[in-house]
Every structure is written in structure tokens, then in C-alpha cells.
Amino acid sequence: MENLFATHDALAVAGLIKARKVGAQEVLDATLARLRRINGKLNAITDFYEGDLLERSVAAAGEGPFQGVPFVVKQLVADCAGTPTTAGSRFFAREPVAAADSIAVARMRRAGLVIVGRSNTSEFGLAPTTEPAFGGATINPWRGDLSPGGSSGGSAAVVAARALPIAHATDGGGSIRIPAALSGLFGLKPSRGRVSFAPLGETLAGAGAQLGVSISVRDSAALLDAIAGSAPGDPYGIPPASDSFLAATQRSPGRLRIAFSHSLKGRPALDPVLVGAVEETAKLLEDLGHQVEQAEPALDGAAMGTAFGTVMAANTFTTLQVRANGRVPGAGDLEPVTRLTAEQGSKISAEAYIRAVQTFHRTARQLGSFFERYDVLLSPTVARTHLPLGTVRMDGSLADYEEGLAALVPFTSLCNMTGVPAMSVPLAWTGDGLPLGMHFVSRLGAEEMLFSLAAQLEQARPWRERRPPLLA
């Protein structure tokens, strides 16, 4: 029973529970035992639910598609009733517990998920790795000296270790897709407005999104079916899907027009391993019947970087002010880069902020024109083959932090700025067996097409049997 998730995804386990072939309590007990044992090696879960909190979580789970499946929620953005949302920060660990679930969490519970804990994240989600001073670094189960990426690294690590089949993740600049790529998982960032953040404020001028990381494509699709939809008064909206996202995984994507790119204008050349992985994936897509050619949108990378940095700094300062509710951080309450980013944000003028948001919108229109010619854009997910612990430093200068950040977000942050959906698919591997995620981007609202393509790729190049050696 402890190895159930090595052979079954979340929907399959829920099917066994519904058919009474296994008991929900039996699954819960075995999963918690495995999670606790593995967490001693990975440091992926910050808080385990126990006693009355766990009992209430079990009672709150509905009889939906994930009936009885254990689940963890990231310590960022999403509130779970009865626990604090620390955002990976010592400063917020003292906050009162959340009085109610955020709407996405409530929908997760109705879908049958049993929340058993909270997963680790970088402080405020600022780093695309998961090494907060508060709680410590999460280890990548593929190799003990590596990070699983971030900021959803805690969720990615437990799913990669097959301790859970799916876990909650958020994405403000790549934080679903980066850990998916570095941990050998599937991860899709939905379109802006697809999943409500209510009752919390929107993040990063609409750049934020949430869903999960999973072993199978269909689990992520079913999770989006469960939590998609706006709440009254939401600032962003998007037309509902024509069918369920799960249904999209069961049909052919048709013949798609796919552009591929492995260049980074104005940046050092990509590792040949990544170039080869993109070209091999392009060849696979051709073999599957798609029209494939090398092309990329003409965008102003420098302006985009400045705009994203402006919005990130302003958001960090404002979030700190709002959540602090008059409290002043002490000397050890915030990591140095978080404090410096907030200070930078406090000095941003209204003009600079509006210009940054206008750059987001201008870039979205330029990308929209590109997707009139192509259905999908393929690239690597991250511009490196692996991520050693300590690569992105939060305890030094902003310059050191930005240097570590540079190779991790150039392909992913574009999608957050523009609001379009994107996914990382584990289709390639290094010579020594580490996963390499391939990044697929499409036009606003095109999640159904991406899920169809992902399911086709999953069937052509299955990855589920590739498991990390650290916990073998």
C-alpha cells in the first residue's frame, strides 16, 4: 500500500476507493507514513495535519473525482482554514491561522482531495528554488546535491518521490513549470483568470496562477476541471472551456503548427544538451504529424525584464505591508534579498509601475500576433540542465540573486506577463539520467489544446516508469 503511487495516479487511486477495492483510511494511513519517512530526507513538507485538523480535513473532502486522495497545499497564496499561510517566511509564521479556505482550496476539497499538510516554498516565492531560511532547503530526489526548483519545490519533491501523485503549486514567473522540469513531472500554468484567487488579492499584476504538479497529464487536467472558474467580482475572466480538460486528454490534438526555439537573444548560448533535447522533441512532433519549424516571437527582452522586476518589487513591498498589518519585521524576520526587494519596491513611482504593466500588455499583444501564425511555441523550460543547491542566493546582494535567477526564468516568465497557458513536459533526460522539461506555450485560453498535445506526447514518450534513485 505504501508504494501505491508508484503504479497509480490520483484518478486511479480514487477509482479504487470508489470501487471499495481499497479503503480511504488505509490509503491515508499508508500515505502519511510514507510522507513522514520521505520528508526526513527531502524536507518538502513544512506542516503535517494531525488530530482534529486532520479529522476535519477528512470530513471536508467530497466524493468527487479525487475521492480520498491525500494532497498537500503549498505555503503560498492559497489559504487553508485552521493553518497559517507562511509564504515561506519566519515573519508570517506568527500570523493567526486562516479563518476559511480560499476558493480554490474549497474546490479542491469538494473534488475529494484530503489535505494532509503544507509544502515548502521559497520566501514570498521570490526564488525559483526552494531553500528558505525558515524551514530549510528541499532536496531533489533525483540527486541529493540538487534543488527540485521552485518556488513549488516542496510539492514537486514529494510527487517526484511518488509519495503523492499530485500536489498544489503556484506560478508567478515559472514556479509550477520550473520544478516540474527539474523533477521529471508534468506541470501546467493555466491562463490568466482560469482559476480564481478569491478572496485574496491578485498577484503580480495578474501574472500569478495556480494548479499543481503531477505524474500524469490527466491528473492535472482533472484538477483544473475541479478548481477552474471565476468568483463574483474577479478582475479577470476567461470563457469556459468547450469541454472538460480531462476529456481533452482523451482526444487527438489534430495537426498543430508548432514553432520551436532554443535561442536566448542577448544571453549566453544554451547548453548543447538542451539544444539537442529541443531538436529531438521537434523531430518527435514531426513524427506525430505536426507542422514544425524554427521560429520565435520578436520581443523586447530587456524591457520585459525591467517590467517584471518592477512589478515583482512593488508586489513584494505591498504584500509585506498589507499582511504585516502594522507589524515591523525584525532583524532576522526576512531574508536579505526579500528585504532588499521590498525596499526597492517602496521607491517605485506610480509612473514606473504603470509603464511596467503597459509593457506586460504590449508584450501580450505581440505574442498574440505570433499565435495567429502558430498554435504552439516549444523551447526548454529552463536554460540549464540541473540546479545545484545554493545557486540562487537569498542571503546576499540583489546582483548575486539576479545572476542566479537569469538562467531559470527566461522562457517561463513571458507566459506570466502575458497571461497565456504553458506547460512543462518531461520528455528529455541528461546522460546521467536527470530530467529535462520541454516547455510548450499557446494562446490565451488554449489549455484544452495543450492537454491534448501533452497526452499525445505522454503516450509517445511515457515517463512514469522513470523514478528518482535517491529513495529507491
N, C-alpha and C positions, 0 to 999 in steps of 0.2 A: 504493500500500500504506500510506503514512503516514496517509492520510485514511480508512482502513478503518472506524474507529469513528464517523465522521460519518454512515455509512449502515448500519452493522451493530451490533447489540447483542452482548453477550458470548456468548449461546447461538448466535447466528447465526455468529459467528466460529469458535466451537468446531465447529459443523456443517461449515464449510468445511474446517477442519483434518482432521476425521474423514473427510471425503469426499476428502481429498487434492487439493482444488482450490487450496489454498494450503499452504505449508509452515510448520510451527510455528516453525522457526528464522527464517524470513523474517518472520513476524509479530512475533517477539520483537525482531529487529534493528530493524525499522522503528518499532516502538513505543518502544523505548529511545531511538532518535534523536529522535523527536518529543517524548518526555517531557523529554529534556535541553534541547532548544531552548525548549520552552514554559516549563520550570521557571526559565529565566533571566529570564522576565518575571513569573511568578506566585509563585515561591518557595514551592511547595507540597510538594515532596519534600525531606526532610532528608537522606536517605541512599539512594544508589543501590547496588544489589548489583553487584559486579564479580568477575572472576576465579573463584577456587574457590567463593566464596559463591554466585555466580550459577549456576555449573555444578551445585552441589548442589541449588539451588532447582529447576532444570530437571529434574534426575534424580528429585526427590521428588514431582513432580507426577504424579498418576494419570491414568487415562483416563476420568474422569467427565464430567459434563455440560458442564464448562468447560474441557475438554481444550485445553491450550496457550495459554490466555488470560492475558496479563500482568496483574498485580494488585499493589496496594500495601496495606500494613497500617499503620494509624495507630499513632503512637508513644505509645500509652496503653492500659493494661490487657492487651493481647494480647502475649504473648512469641513471638519468632521465634528459633529456635535459631541461635546464632552472632552475634547482634547485641544490643546493649543496648536496653532499653526506657526511653527517657529521660524520658517523661511531659512532654516539652517543657521540661525543666529542666536548667540547667547543672550542678546538683548531682548529677544522676544520669547525666550523660554519661560520668562516670569509672567507672561501675559495671562489674563483669565482664559479659561477654556472657551471654545466656541459654543454659543448657545444653540446653534442649529447648523444643519448641513447646508453647504452651498448647493445650488440647484443641480449641478452635475453629479455631486455625490449622492444626493437623494435619488436621482435617476439610476445611478449605479446600484444602489441598494434595491430599488424596485426590480431591477433586472436579475436579482437573485444573488449578487455578489455579497460575500460575507467579509467585511473589512476587519482584518486582524492586526493591523499596525500601520505605521507611517514609515516611509522610506527616506533615505538620506538625500541631501541636496547641497549644492554649494550655497554660501551665504547670499541671500537675495537672488539666487540663480545667476549671479554675475559671471561665474566661470563655467566654461564648457567642460569641466571636470568636476569631481565630487570629492573634495578634500577640505571640508570646512574645519576651522579651528574648533568650533563647537561640535563635538561628536567624532571628529577624526575622519581619515580617508577611507573611502570604499575601495576595495580591491577588485580587479578584473579577474573573474575565474579562469580566463584563458591563460593568464600568467601573473604571478604574484607581484611583479615589479611594475605592473601596468595599471592605469586607471581605466574604468569602464566608460569614461567620458562623463558628460554631464550637460545640464545640471540634474538630469533624471537618472544619475548613475546608480543610486540605490535600487530603484526599480529594475533597471537593466541587469544588474548583477544577479539578483535573485531569480529572474526569469532565465538568464543565460545558464545559471546553475541548475535549472529545471526544478527549482524549489517551488515555483509558481509558474503557471502557463501564461499569465498576462498580469500587468501591473499598471497603475496610473502613471502618467507622465505629462509634463507641460513643456511648452516650446515657445521661447521668446526670441531666439536667434539661431535655433538648431537643437534645442535641448531634448527633443524626442529622437531626432534623427541621428545626432552625433553619437549618443550612447548605443543606439541600435546598431550603427555601423561598426563601432568598436567592440561590440559584444556578440555579434552574429545573430541579431534579431531583426524582425520586421517592425518598422515604426513609421506611422503616417501622421503628418501635421495637417489637420483639417483647414478648410478655407475660413477666412475671417467671417465671424458671425454664425458659423455652423454649430458651435457649442457655446451656450451662454455661460458667462462668468457670474451671473447674479447669485447673491446680492452684492458681490464685491465689485470694485471699480475695474474698468478695462485696463489692461496692462500695455505699456509701451505704445501709446497712440494707436492701439488696435493691432499691434504686432503679435500679441500673445495668443496662444492656442493651447488646447489640452485634449488628450485622448489617452494613449497608452503605448507600451511596447509589448510584443508578443512573439511566441514561437511560430504561430500560424497566421497566415493572412486573414483567414475567415474569422478568427477571434477578434482582431482589430476592427473588422467590418461590422461584426455583431455588436461590439461595444459602441461604435459610432451610431448604429441604429438605436441603441438604448439611450444615449445621452444627447443626441442631436436635437436641435430646436431652440428657438429663442424664448425669452421670458418677456412678459409685458414691459414695454418701455426700453428694451435693449437698444443701444445706439447703432448696432449693426444688424442687418438682416440679410438673408440669402434665400432664394427659392428652395423649397424642399426637394429632395431627390425624387426622380421619377419612379424609382422602385427602391426596395431596401438595398443597403450597401452589401448585406450578406448575399442577396440574390445576384448582385453584380459579380461576385466571385465565382458564380456558377455558370457564367456565360462568356463567350469569346469577346475580346475587345475589338474584334474586326481588324482591318488593316490600318494601322496608325502611321502618321507622318512623324517621324522621330528625328530630332536633331541631337547630335552629341558633341560634347566639348570637353577637352581636358587641358585647356589653356587657362592661365591666370594672368590677364593683362596687367602689366606693371609689377608683377611678382616673380619670384624665382620659379624656374621650371619645375613641374611636378616630378616626383619620383617615377622612374621608368616602370616600376611595378604598378603604379596607379594608372599610368598611361596605357599599359598593356591590358589592365583589367577593364578599362572603359572600352578599348577597341575589341576585346573579346566579347564583352556584353553587347556591343553594337553588332558584331557578327551573329551572335545568338538571336538578336531581334530580327535581323535579316532572314535568318533561317526559319524563324517563326512566321515569316510573311509580311513583316512591316517594311515600310519605305524608310530607309535610314541614310542620313547624310551629315557631314560635319558642318555645323553652323552654331552661332551663338548670338544672343541679342546684343545690340550696341548700347551699352550703358556707361554712365559716368561713375566708375568705381570709387574715385576719390570723394566725389560729392556724396555718394551713398554712405561711405564710411564715416564722414563727418556728421551726416544727418543721424545715423544710427547712434553714434557716440553721444550726440546732443540729447536725443530722446532718452537714451539709457541713463545718462547722468541726471537729467531733470526728473525722471521717474524715480530713481533711487532716492534723491533728496525728498521728493514729495511723499513717497511711500513711508519713508522714515518719519517724517513729520506727522503724517496722519495716524500711523499706527502707534507712534510713541505716545500720543495723547498727552503731551506736555512733559513727558519724562525726557531727561537729557542723558545720552549714552555716556557711560563712564569710560575710563581709560582702556579697559580690556573688553568692552562690550561689543565692539565692532572690529572686524579685520581691517588692516591698514588700507587696502585697496577700496573696500566698501566705504570707509570714512572719507578717503580722498575723492572718490567718485561722487559722494553726496555733497562734499564741499564744492566740487566743480559744478554740480547741478544747481547749487544755491546761487551761483553767479550768472547763470544763463538768462539772457534777456528774453522778453516776450517775442521780440523780432526774430532772434536766433531760433527759438523754438518753433515759431510758425514757419520759418523758412525750412526747417528740418522736416516738418510734416508735409510741406508742399513738395519737398524732394521725394518723400515717400510716394505721394500721389503722382508726380511726374514719372517716376520710375515705373509705377504700376501701369500707366498708360503706354509707356514704351514697351514693357513686357507684354501687355495686351496685344499690341500690334504684331509682335513676334509670334504669338499664338494664333494669329489669323493664318499664318503660313504653316505652322507646325502644331501637332497635338501634344507633344511631349518633348522635354529637354532632358537629356541624360548627361551626367557628369559623375565624378566621385562625390561621395558625401562629405568627406573631409580631405584636406590636402596633405595627409600624412598616413603612413601605414600602421602606426601604433602610437600610443600616448603614455610615455613613462610617467610615473608619479612625480610630482613636483615640476612638471613642465610649465604649467600656468600658475604663477606665484601670486597669492593674495596677501603676502606679508612683506611686500617690497614697494617699489615705485610703480606709478601708473605706466611708465615706459616699459618696465620689465613685464608687467601684466599684459600690455598690448602686444608685446613681441610674442609671448606665448599664445595669445589669442589668435594671431594672424592666420595660422595655417588651419585653424579649426572651423572658422565660420564663413569663409569667402563664398562657398556655394549655398549655404543654408540660409544666411540672414536675408538674402534677397527675397526669399519667399515670405518671411515675416513682414518685411517692409511693405510688400505689395499685397499681402493677404491671400496669396494663391496656395493651393494644396501641394504638398510634396511628400515623398516617401523615400526611406532608405530600405533597400532590399539586399540581403546577404548573399550575393551572387559570386563573390571572388574571395580568394584566400592567398595569403603570402606563402612563400616557400616553406616557412617554418610553421604553417598552419594557423595563422591568425586571421580573423575575419576582416574582409574589406566590404563596406557597404557601397552600393551603387545608388545614386540619387536620381530620382525621377520627378520632374516638375510639370504641372499642367496649368491650364487656365482656371480662373476663379470658378468654383462650383463643380469641378470635374472629378470629384472623389470617386464616383462610380466607375469612370474610365480607368482611373489609377488602380482601383481594387481589381478590376477585370484583368488588367495587364499584370498586376502582381501575382494573381492566382495562376495565370498562364506561365509566368516565369517560375513560380514555385513548383509547378508540375514538371516543367522542363529541366530545372536545376534544383531539385529538392535539397534543403539544408537541415532539416530537423534532426537527422541522424548524426550530424557533426556536433559533438559536445565538448565542452572545455575540459582539459585534462586535470586541472588543479584539484577538482573534487571527485575524480574518478575513484 
